[in-house]
Amino acid sequence: METLADLRARRAVECRLAPGQELRSLADAAGFLEDRGLLTRTPDCALPSLYEACQEEPYQPGGHGFAGWPATKWPWFGELAGQGYLVTAIHRGKNLLITDAVAGLIDPIARAETARLRATGPAPARLLDHLAAAGPSSLDDLRTELGLSRAELRSLRASLERSGAVIARSVEVASGEGHLHTSELARWDQAYPDSRDSGTTPGQALADLVVAGIRAAVLAPEPEPRKWFAWPWYWRPTLIDDLVRAGRLRRVDGHICAGG
């Protein structure tokens, strides 16, 4: 059975952190995403990070924010999204790039969250109902059609995106002789219409998603998965214990890894 040292060594290889394992092309990055299932943009936890796997010097050494992104490979996150991979904000409001398989795990939660948030008040219901009727819409169109200011729309969309009920994607629009980038919002059931209707509860789906996250990361400190996703109300206190008892996870020196 693998020791903690064994798991750390495997993580360095599988999460493309070891010397010589860096991502070399966009196709390589797409293969990495398909292999892992979900990628953060920048490293912030044990979940695998696209930019960390690039192993490239930052655009501006010592800088913060955008300056810390890979010097030449930073567009890959958006280019993968352009290939059809969904980008969600369910990682506590931070961007998470996911495959179709992982979207299927998220689906019961996102649909439940759409219904829950629609019932929380007239403003979320109005935006969700408008998207249902009009389809995916640009920010400019939503501000005009719903009579919202930029600040009002920004505040309204934040909780909807964080929960998974709404997905944003970057779009390019013509502006005079050039182009500008803006965002288009869609309901989850528009961005991912292929619901499997498995009868899985949100709590069960979260457990499945945690297992997928652990497999992607190879290894994580035991307390960390509770902080990965934006739905603490679906997290039960015995979730990790239950997954260990079921053989789906294993404890190793204060860490957890995939079982079996």
Number of C-alpha atoms within 10 A of each C-alpha: 6 10 10 17 9 10 17 15 14 18 21 16 16 19 24 21 20 15 9 10 15 19 22 14 12 15 12 12 21 20 13 20 21 17 13 24 20 28 27 23 22 20 14 12 15 20 25 29 24 28 25 20 26 23 19 17 13 19 17 14 12 8 11 11 8 12 13 17 23 23 16 12 21 19 13 20 22 15 13 19 15 14 9 12 20 22 27 25 23 23 18 16 16 19 19 21 25 24 19 16 12 19 24 19 22 20 25 22 22 26 19 16 20 21 13 15 18 19 12 10 10 11 16 19 17 13 21 25 14 17 18 14 9 11 15 20 17 18 18 16 11 21 15 10 10 14 11 15 13 13 8 12 18 12 11 15 19 13 18 24 24 22 28 28 29 28 26 24 18 15 13 12 13 9 9 7 5 8 11 10 11 14 16 18 23 23 27 25 18 15 19 16 10 12 13 11 9 9 9 15 13 22 17 17 20 23 21 17 19 21 21 19 25 23 21 24 24 23 23 25 16 16 11 13 19 16 12 18 19 19 20 11 8 16 17 13 9 9 17 23 13 14 18 17 12 12 12 18 21 19 18 16 9 10 14 24 25 21 16 9
